[in-house]
Amino acid sequence: MKVAMYYNNSDVRAEEMPIPEIKDNEILLKTMASGICGSDLLEWYRIKKAPLVLGHEVSGVIEKIGKDVEGYKEGDRVFVTHHVPCGSCKYCRNGNDTACDTLRTTKFYPGGFSEYIRVPAINIEKGMLHLPSDVTYEEATFIEPLGCVVRGQRRANLAPYDSLLVMGCGPAGILHIKLAKASGVERIVATDIDDYRLDLAKKAGAFALNAREDVPARLREILKGELADKVIVCTGALTAVKQAFNCVDRGGTILYFAVPRPDEDVVAPLNDFWKDEKTIAFSYGAGPKDNEDALYLIAKRQVEVKDMITHRLPLEKAEEGFKIASQGKNAMKVILYPHGMGE
């Protein structure tokens, strides 16, 4: 089978691998669509494990099924996620299932940028969902990223009456804007330095600001003297990470949905946060419930995702896809199609 083997962001090669063999409790998935995630582009993180097959925003059709698998059959259209929790450890019991050790060690093989994937039993049980007939394969690639956004907004305790600042208008930022709008949030401001992405943020329902402006001052103008109740940082740019400290109102929350490189230190004004009872929160990944909610939102057209796809490429052009996604020029979501462009 064909795979896209990752060496670095500028070197992703079309290579051949054997089609995975499955056990009696596993599934062989024919990958129909696979999205390039912002985390796939974190070269400082990925290159340590290269070469490898990346890709985790996937959907497909069951090609072969082990005799012990229940609830699915060959030909079923499905979504599956790569990391799944155990559901029984203290982290899972406390609602922190993305901190689960099992979630951080589970994955399917070899990765979503391949023609076929071997799906282990635990991923079938806790990370696979049937796709409604009117949800396309490419729309289904948004289930996992939207699931991460669902989880993030839960952790931020975002409410309809809150004012929201989204910093960074890549795919995650746009999904945050769309979900917030669907949840009834009316006052949404978004920042970026790219005019194309700011225009998309505006179309999604946000008041768009160039991040090079005096954002705290502009927020006070827009929000009638206030700063944002909730700030969601969707970029690892150090300037945005620090700027967020000055954009959150008293009693508000900053959610770091993205973080800077591990070698970049950030000094937080803890005395200010203590005095004004501000909160700093973080969100990592998505759990099973988050992905279920994301599929519901997509299926019910409460969060429209198809208009975010700017590039559709065959698997053989994965390197081009990585370059487009990493450069971000007039690009939002890049989808790879291991078995051709038709659904």
N, C-alpha and C positions, 0 to 999 in steps of 0.2 A: 504494500500500500504506500501511497505518497504521504509524506509528512513535511512540515516546515520546521527545519532544525535551526534553533536559535543559537548564534554565536555571539552576536552583539546587535545593537539596534540597526546597524548598517550592514549586517551580514546575517541574513536569514535564508538558508538554502533549501531548495526542494530536494529531498532525499527519499530513499526507499527503506522501508522497514517491513518485517513480517507482520501480517495481520495477527493480532493477539489471539491466543487460545483462551477459552473461558472454562471455568469450573462449573459444576452443576448448580451452584448458587449465584452465578454471575450472568451478565448480559453483554453481548457484543452490540454496540451502538454504531449505526452508520451516521456519521456526522454530516448534517445538512447545512448548518450555518454556525459560524464561530466568530464572536466579536473580539476585536483587539481592545483590551482594557488598559487604562492608564497605568495600572500596576505592572503590566507586561513591559512597559517602557522604562521602568526603573532600572536602568542599566547598572548602576552601582550595586544593586541587589541581585539582579539576574545573572550578571556575568560571572559571579563566583561559582555558579552551578552549571554554567555552559560547558559543552553543548547540551541542549535539552529541547524537548518539544513543549512549548507553552500553550496557553489557551484554556480558559475555564468558563467563558460565557457561551455555552453551547446548547444546541438543540439537535434532535435527529430522530431517526426511526429505528426501532429494534430490528436488527438484522438476524440475530440468533439469541436464543434464550436457554439457559440451563434448566434441566428437568425439575429442579427443586424451587425454582422461582415462582411465586404466586402473585396474582394481581396484574400481571402483564402478559402480553403475547407478542409473537413476531408480527411486525407491521404497525405496532402502536407508535404514535407520534408522541415524543416525550421531551421534557427538559430534565437535565440532571446537573447537580452541582458537585464540584470537586472536593470540597471540604465539608464534612458533616460531624456533628457532635455525638457523644455517646448517649446523652439524654438522662444520665443517672448520677453523674459526679456532682460535687457540691457546686461547681460553677453552673452547670446546667440547671440544677434545682433552684438556684438563686436567680435564674434568668440571664446569666452571663455565659451563654453557651458558646459564644465565639472565643471565650478564654479557655475552653475545654481542651485538654491535651489530645484527645482523640481527633477533634476538629483540625488541630494543627499537624496531624500526621497522616490523615486520610487523603486520598486523591485517586482519580481514575488514571488509566494508562493508555497511551503515553502522554496525552495532552490533547486539548481541543483542536489544535492545528494539525489534524491528521484525518485520514479518510474514515478510520474506525477507532473506537475507544472500547477498552475493556472496563466495565463498570462493576466494582466489587459489591458484595452483598450488602454491606453497611450503607453504601451510597444509594443502592436501590431502595433500601428500607427507609432511609432518613433524608434522601436528597433527590428523589425522582418524582416527577409529577406528570400526569397525562395532560396533553395539550388539547384544549377545545378546538373544534374543527375550524373555527374562524380566526384562530391565532396562528399567524404564519411562523415559519421557522425563524425568519430574521427578527420578527417581533419577540419571539421567545428568547433570543439571545440577551434581551434586556431584563429578564427576570432576575438574574443574580445581581447585576448592578443596581436595579431598582430596589431589590431586597436590602442591599446595603444602605441605600438612602432611607428606606422605611425604618430600618433599625436606628440610623443616625438621628432621625427626627424624633423617634421615641426617646432616645437617650437625652436629647436636648429638651424634652418636654415641650415641644412646639405646640402652641395653641392658636386657634383662629384669631384671638384678640391681640396676639403678639405682633410686633414689628420685627422683620427679618432682614438681615444682611447676608447675602451669599457672596463670598469672596472667591473668585475663580469661576469662569463660565465655560469650562470644558464639559464633557458629557455628564460628569457627576453633578456639577453646578446646575446645569440645565434641568437635570432630573429633580434636584432639590427644589428648584423654582416651580416646576410642574406639579410635584407632589404637594408642595405648600399651597399652591393655588387650588388644587383639588380638595385639600383639607379645609378650605375656607379662609386661609390667610390672605388678607387684602393688601397689607403694607409690606411690599417686598422691594428691596434695593439690591442690585447686583453690581459687582465690580470686576473689571478685567483690564488688560492693557491692549487687547486686540479688538478692533472695531467690528470685525465679522462676528466674533463671539458676543460682543455687547449687543449687536443687532438681534441675535438669536435670543438672548436673555430678554430683550424688550418684547419680542414676539411671544415669548413664553409667559409674559405677564409681569415682568419686573421693571422698575425704574433703573435705567442703566447709567453707571458712572465709570469714567476712566479712573483706574486705580492710581494714576499719577496725580490726580486732583487731591485737594485737602479733604479726604473722605470724611473724617469726623465733623468738620465744619459743614460740609454738604449734607450730611445726615441730619444735622440740627435744622438746616433749612427745610429739608423734605419732611421731616417728622415733627415739625412745629416745636423746635427747641430741645428735642430728646435725641438720645442715641438709640441704637437698636436693642430691643429686648433679647433677641437671639442672634448670634453671629455664627454662621457655619463656614468654616474655612475649607475650601475644596482645592487648594493649591499648596504645594510644598515650598513655594517661594518664600524665602526668609523675610522679605519685606512685608508680605501679606500676613505671615504668622505673627510678626511684631505689631503691625498696624491694627490687628484685631483687638489688641489690648485697649486701644484708645477709641474703639467703636462701639463697645458694649455699655449699655446703661446700667445704672445702679440696680442691683437685684437680678441682673441678666445673666445669660450663659453664653460662653463661647464653646462651640463644638469643633474640635479639630478632626475633620473628616479625612484630611491629608496632613502629613507632617514633613518637616525638612529632613535632609540627609542626617544620618546618625552622627556625623562629624561636625555638624553645625549646632552650636550651643545657643540656647534661647534663655534669656534672663527675664523672668516674669515679675511684674510689679506687685508682689504679694501683699505689701501693706495697703495698696489701693484696693486690691480685691478683698482684703479682710475688712477694711473700713466700709466698703460699699456692698459687701456681701454678694460679690460676683462669683460665678462658678466657671471653672474650666473643666470640660468633659471631652471624652474621646470616643470614637466609634471605630470598630474594626470588623469588617466582614458582615455576613448575614447568617442567621439561623434558619431552621426549617420553617418556622412561622412567618418570618420576614419574607421568604421566597413565596410562600403560599399567598400572602397578602399582595405581593407584587404581581403574581399571575392574575389574581382577581382584578386588580386595578387596570392591568393591560387588557384583559378579556372584556371588561365592562367599559373600556374606552374612557375611563376616568383619568388616566395618564396616557397621552398619545406619545408613541415612541418612534413610529415609522418616519416621521418628518425629521428625525435627528440623524438618519443614515445619509451620509454624504458620499460614501464610496463603497462600491461592491466589487470584489475582486475574486478571481479563482485562487485556490490554494497556492498554485505555482507562482503567483505574484505577491506572496506574503512579504517579501523584502520591501517591495514597493509600498505595501500597506503599512509596514512599520515606519517607513520614512515619512509617509503622509501623516500618520497619526502622531509621530514624535515632533514633526515640524509644526503641525497645527494650522497651516496656512489654508484658509477657506475649507477647513475640514472639521467634522464633528465626530461621527461614529463611522469606523471602517469595519466592514463585515467581510469575512473570507468564506468562500463556498467550496468545500473539498470535493463535491460531486457535481459541480456545474452551477450555473446561476439560476436555473429554473427551480421553482418549488414543486 
